[in-house]
Amino acid sequence: MQIGYKLAAEAFGPAELVRQAVRAEQAGFDFVEISDHYHPWLDNQGHSPFAWTVLGTIAAKTERIGLATGVTCPTVRYHPAIIAQAAATLALLSEGRFVLGVGSGERLNEHVVGRGFPAVAARHEMLREALEIIRLLWSGGYRSYEGKHLSLEDARVFDLPEELPVIAVAASGRPSARIAAELGDGLFATEAKPEILRHYHDAGGSGPAYAEVPVAWAPDEHTAARAVLETTRWAVTGWKVMSELPNPVNFEAATTTVREEDILENFACGPDPARFTEMAQQYVDAGFDRLVLMNAGPDPDGFLDFYAGELDARIRALAPHPAGS
């Protein structure tokens, strides 16, 4: 079991994200994970710095903590050749601490370059091609590729680490889980659904399984839930909504009916470590072994202190419940 801290790049500026990563290392987290967005989900979050610059700075200011993208879309806003180069460079600068999390993307971030955002079947085809290109470039030498959606012409990544980064592929159903098994080294998910892991394993996948666990620390449950409602209510809309809306104003409109009760149902809120471990247990039971705590509470330092003092050992002690229990 490894425990990660989610850097909320939509809610904090780049210097603050670096500071939190340093504190997360001190608090005992195994890795930090950052979203790779162009826009925040809601305007009132107010931030969305370039993830790769932030990660490079974190690599320089930390010693042992792992780094991960959660997740990068290597098909529209970026060409996979750029991601192959960026990930290789970060792996070198972090001395092997980097995990490349990839997925098929959200319209929120990918439409900005004016190339449109395809339907889900085409997105999966593009993700397959992107992973093939990244793997090809990581094999060394000059490479070319001609796919249905993506191409590569006579390109080479000159600076490659001896040990290539793990690629964790985001999945929410059978088609994406198959891509993770066939072209990735691990799985990334945001829901505690055992069927995601089952599809992954059925397709031959056997790598680490990452999942984001929704939590919100505050001195009381109401304060925590109100903070989530203010900045992170988009998280309860489901992936079909999250992947399709184009701008923060659309997420503002789509989440006007989210209630505090909905937040309390979907997030571990407040100061009680038992509620946090109960939420984490759902993901452990589903088969995930890399848990990323996504704190949406109002006080990141309070949460980091809470984790170090009361939560770390509890979550590390979790084991899957026997089937049927």
SETIKE-752296 format. One line per 8 residues: number of its first residue (from 1); for each residue x, y, z of C-alpha. Coordinates in pm, 1 decimal. Layout:
REM SETIKE-752296
NUM) X,Y,Z | ...
***
This chain:
REM SETIKE-752296
1) 0.0,0.0,0.0 | 119.7,347.2,-92.0 | -55.0,669.8,6.6 | -50.5,981.7,-208.6 | -151.0,1345.0,-161.0 | -349.3,1516.4,-435.9 | -215.7,1858.7,-527.7 | -528.7,2059.1,-610.9
9) -384.0,2254.9,-902.6 | -721.6,2416.9,-971.0 | -736.1,2564.0,-620.7 | -379.1,2683.6,-555.4 | -105.0,2870.8,-737.0 | 223.5,2707.0,-836.2 | 436.5,2821.8,-542.0 | 172.8,2702.9,-293.4
17) 151.9,2363.0,-465.6 | 528.3,2322.7,-430.7 | 507.4,2419.2,-63.4 | 232.6,2162.9,-3.9 | 435.7,1892.0,-178.7 | 731.5,1959.8,50.8 | 499.3,1941.9,351.9 | 341.8,1620.3,218.3
25) 687.7,1462.7,210.5 | 743.7,1571.4,570.9 | 400.8,1432.8,670.2 | 490.7,1086.1,543.1 | 309.1,1060.4,211.2 | 467.5,828.1,-45.4 | 387.1,1042.3,-349.0 | 206.2,1351.6,-470.9
33) -23.1,1355.3,-771.1 | -118.6,1664.5,-970.6 | -391.6,1713.6,-1228.2 | -276.7,1837.5,-1569.8 | -543.8,2096.2,-1658.7 | -571.2,2413.9,-1860.7 | -882.2,2539.5,-1675.8 | -1010.2,2492.7,-1322.0
41) -1343.1,2314.1,-1280.6 | -1504.3,2627.2,-1132.5 | -1401.8,2991.3,-1170.9 | -1393.8,3040.5,-794.5 | -1114.0,2784.1,-764.6 | -909.4,3046.7,-943.1 | -596.9,2856.9,-1055.7 | -456.6,2614.6,-1310.2
49) -77.5,2640.3,-1345.5 | 128.6,2432.0,-1587.6 | 166.3,2096.3,-1414.6 | 503.7,2004.4,-1565.3 | 676.6,2318.6,-1437.0 | 532.4,2258.2,-1090.8 | 647.7,1894.5,-1093.4 | 999.2,1989.9,-1198.5
57) 1024.4,2236.4,-911.6 | 890.6,1978.9,-666.7 | 1152.9,1730.9,-787.7 | 1425.0,1986.0,-708.8 | 1288.2,2070.7,-363.0 | 1213.6,1718.3,-233.9 | 1425.4,1411.1,-171.6 | 1219.6,1092.3,-161.2
65) 852.5,1158.5,-239.9 | 716.0,1021.1,-566.9 | 558.8,1242.1,-833.7 | 269.0,1162.0,-1064.8 | 38.1,1323.9,-1314.9 | -324.2,1249.5,-1243.5 | -379.7,1253.2,-1534.8 | -227.3,1391.2,-1857.6
73) -414.6,1365.4,-2186.7 | -143.2,1300.4,-2451.3 | -364.8,1333.3,-2760.2 | -517.3,1678.6,-2823.2 | -366.3,1966.4,-2623.2 | -34.4,1780.8,-2626.1 | 118.6,1557.5,-2891.0 | 244.4,1231.4,-2737.4
81) 598.4,1307.7,-2858.8 | 600.3,1608.2,-2623.4 | 476.9,1397.7,-2332.1 | 736.2,1128.2,-2405.4 | 1007.1,1394.5,-2383.7 | 859.5,1569.5,-2077.1 | 813.4,1246.2,-1880.4 | 1162.3,1123.1,-1962.2
89) 1313.0,1454.4,-1850.9 | 1114.3,1455.4,-1526.1 | 1215.6,1095.5,-1455.3 | 1580.0,1200.7,-1485.2 | 1544.2,1512.9,-1270.4 | 1351.3,1324.5,-1000.2 | 1596.3,1031.1,-1010.4 | 1327.0,778.5,-1097.3
97) 1046.7,910.2,-876.6 | 799.1,993.2,-1155.2 | 485.0,804.5,-1263.5 | 313.0,913.6,-1585.1 | -63.8,900.4,-1537.2 | -249.2,933.1,-1868.1 | -611.9,936.1,-1981.0 | -840.9,1025.3,-2267.3
105) -900.7,1377.1,-2133.9 | -1183.2,1622.3,-2071.3 | -1329.8,1877.6,-2308.1 | -1266.7,2138.4,-2033.8 | -894.1,2131.4,-2109.3 | -849.6,1986.6,-2456.6 | -1081.4,2209.7,-2661.9 | -862.1,2515.1,-2598.8
113) -626.6,2441.8,-2890.7 | -914.5,2452.7,-3141.2 | -894.9,2091.5,-3258.5 | -1230.8,1987.5,-3114.8 | -1291.4,1702.5,-2874.4 | -1390.5,1367.1,-3025.5 | -1646.8,1112.2,-2909.6 | -1536.9,855.5,-2654.3
121) -1462.5,575.2,-2903.7 | -1227.9,801.5,-3099.1 | -1068.8,923.2,-2775.8 | -983.5,565.8,-2686.9 | -835.6,505.1,-3032.3 | -625.5,819.3,-2993.2 | -507.2,716.0,-2647.1 | -394.2,379.9,-2783.6
129) -197.5,550.6,-3058.5 | -47.7,801.0,-2815.4 | 75.8,523.4,-2586.4 | 222.7,338.1,-2882.7 | 409.5,655.2,-2983.2 | 540.0,715.4,-2629.7 | 659.5,355.1,-2602.7 | 820.6,378.8,-2945.7
137) 1011.9,694.4,-2857.2 | 1119.1,547.2,-2524.7 | 1273.7,252.7,-2708.4 | 1540.1,488.6,-2841.6 | 1656.0,605.8,-3181.3 | 1476.5,800.9,-3450.7 | 1117.2,687.2,-3488.8 | 820.7,745.4,-3718.4
145) 458.2,638.5,-3679.5 | 145.9,668.6,-3888.5 | -186.1,604.7,-3716.6 | -548.8,675.0,-3784.3 | -541.9,989.0,-3568.6 | -180.7,1062.1,-3475.8 | 151.1,1055.5,-3655.9 | 519.2,1095.5,-3577.7
153) 793.7,1193.7,-3819.1 | 1159.7,1110.2,-3764.2 | 1165.2,1198.6,-3391.9 | 1400.2,1096.0,-3113.0 | 1403.4,1157.3,-2738.2 | 1773.2,1199.0,-2662.3 | 1761.9,1204.8,-2280.4 | 1611.2,877.0,-2160.4
161) 1639.2,738.4,-1806.8 | 1778.9,389.6,-1755.3 | 1451.0,294.5,-1586.2 | 1151.2,428.5,-1776.2 | 855.9,580.0,-1586.2 | 560.2,363.9,-1495.4 | 259.1,453.7,-1710.8 | -73.4,436.8,-1523.1
169) -374.3,457.9,-1755.8 | -705.3,604.4,-1637.8 | -1000.9,369.4,-1670.1 | -1370.6,379.9,-1586.6 | -1501.0,78.9,-1781.8 | -1402.9,-223.8,-1986.5 | -1260.5,-46.7,-2298.1 | -1029.8,186.1,-2104.8
177) -930.6,-91.2,-1861.5 | -822.3,-299.4,-2160.9 | -604.1,-12.6,-2284.5 | -447.3,8.0,-1937.8 | -374.8,-364.7,-1939.4 | -239.0,-380.1,-2293.1 | -37.4,-56.0,-2315.0 | 12.9,64.0,-1958.3
185) 201.7,-52.3,-1651.4 | -76.0,26.9,-1407.8 | -431.1,152.5,-1365.3 | -573.3,486.1,-1250.7 | -936.1,538.4,-1141.4 | -1155.9,775.7,-945.3 | -1432.0,537.2,-834.3 | -1432.9,249.0,-584.4
193) -1570.5,2.3,-839.0 | -1429.4,-351.5,-821.3 | -1540.6,-414.9,-1178.9 | -1277.7,-168.3,-1304.7 | -1004.9,-384.7,-1152.1 | -1179.0,-698.9,-1274.8 | -1182.6,-571.6,-1634.7 | -816.5,-473.8,-1597.3
201) -710.7,-813.7,-1465.0 | -925.5,-1002.0,-1716.8 | -737.0,-819.3,-1992.3 | -402.7,-925.3,-1845.0 | -322.0,-621.7,-1631.3 | -121.4,-683.6,-1315.1 | 35.8,-348.1,-1223.1 | -27.2,-99.8,-943.8
209) -379.9,38.8,-916.3 | -417.6,408.1,-829.2 | -742.2,563.9,-703.4 | -842.6,906.3,-571.6 | -1020.9,902.8,-235.3 | -1248.9,1207.7,-176.0 | -1192.8,1360.9,168.1 | -1226.9,1702.1,333.9
217) -1065.8,1781.5,666.5 | -1193.2,2061.8,892.9 | -1251.6,2096.3,1268.2 | -1618.3,2005.8,1212.9 | -1814.8,1816.1,949.6 | -2029.7,2110.5,839.1 | -1731.3,2336.7,771.0 | -1566.0,2064.5,567.4
225) -1879.5,1992.7,364.1 | -1940.5,2361.6,294.3 | -1586.0,2396.7,162.4 | -1640.5,2104.0,-75.2 | -1971.8,2249.5,-186.2 | -1803.2,2580.7,-260.9 | -1510.5,2456.3,-470.6 | -1535.2,2083.8,-544.5
233) -1902.3,1999.6,-600.1 | -1820.6,1912.0,-961.5 | -1670.5,1588.1,-828.5 | -2013.5,1434.5,-764.0 | -2139.1,1485.5,-1122.2 | -1989.0,1165.0,-1262.6 | -1739.2,1109.6,-1539.2 | -1982.2,1148.1,-1830.5
241) -2050.3,1505.3,-1719.7 | -1692.8,1581.9,-1616.3 | -1548.9,1474.4,-1952.0 | -1788.1,1666.3,-2174.5 | -1846.9,2020.1,-2043.4 | -1622.4,2285.7,-2202.5 | -1574.2,2562.3,-1943.6 | -1596.6,2640.0,-1571.2
249) -1919.5,2834.3,-1629.0 | -2079.8,2513.3,-1755.4 | -1977.8,2327.0,-1441.7 | -2118.7,2614.4,-1236.1 | -2454.4,2569.9,-1409.4 | -2446.7,2190.8,-1394.8 | -2387.5,2180.6,-1018.6 | -2640.5,2430.6,-887.3
257) -2855.5,2150.8,-742.5 | -2576.1,1974.7,-551.8 | -2660.7,1978.3,-180.3 | -2456.4,1947.0,135.5 | -2614.5,1605.0,185.5 | -2469.4,1494.9,-149.2 | -2125.2,1606.0,-36.8 | -2149.4,1419.5,292.9
265) -2250.8,1105.7,106.3 | -1956.0,1120.8,-133.4 | -1676.6,1273.2,78.8 | -1528.6,1186.7,416.0 | -1584.0,1521.0,590.2 | -1472.8,1655.9,926.3 | -1213.4,1562.0,1191.8 | -1301.8,1194.4,1260.1
273) -1026.8,957.4,1136.6 | -1274.7,668.6,1143.7 | -1477.2,832.5,864.9 | -1162.4,875.2,655.1 | -1053.3,515.9,701.5 | -1406.5,399.4,622.7 | -1390.8,586.1,291.1 | -1042.7,451.4,212.9
281) -1158.0,97.9,295.6 | -1401.6,107.2,2.8 | -1110.9,154.5,-236.5 | -898.8,-110.1,-66.5 | -1190.2,-355.6,-91.1 | -1222.6,-272.0,-461.4 | -859.9,-377.1,-511.1 | -667.9,-49.4,-525.6
289) -321.0,-40.2,-366.4 | -221.7,322.6,-437.4 | -462.7,556.2,-258.2 | -452.3,928.6,-336.3 | -619.1,1140.9,-67.7 | -795.0,1427.2,-246.7 | -851.0,1679.4,31.4 | -1109.6,1943.4,-56.4
297) -1124.2,2094.6,290.8 | -1044.1,2461.1,362.8 | -710.7,2408.5,545.6 | -441.8,2201.8,368.5 | -193.0,2239.3,654.6 | -452.9,2123.4,904.3 | -516.9,1819.2,687.4 | -145.4,1739.9,653.5
305) -104.0,1756.7,1032.4 | -414.5,1539.5,1075.1 | -276.8,1285.0,829.4 | 62.1,1263.3,998.4 | -80.0,1245.7,1350.0 | -394.6,1037.3,1314.6 | -446.0,893.1,969.2 | -124.3,754.6,821.2
313) -96.8,440.3,1032.3 | -471.2,371.3,1016.9 | -484.5,370.9,638.3 | -163.8,170.7,599.4 | -314.0,-96.8,823.4 | -615.3,-146.6,596.9 | -657.4,-478.6,419.8 | -934.4,-597.5,185.9
321) -1233.1,-750.1,359.7 | -1294.6,-1114.2,265.8 | -1528.3,-1151.2,-31.6 | -1891.9,-1155.7,77.7 | -1823.1,-1004.3,420.5
***
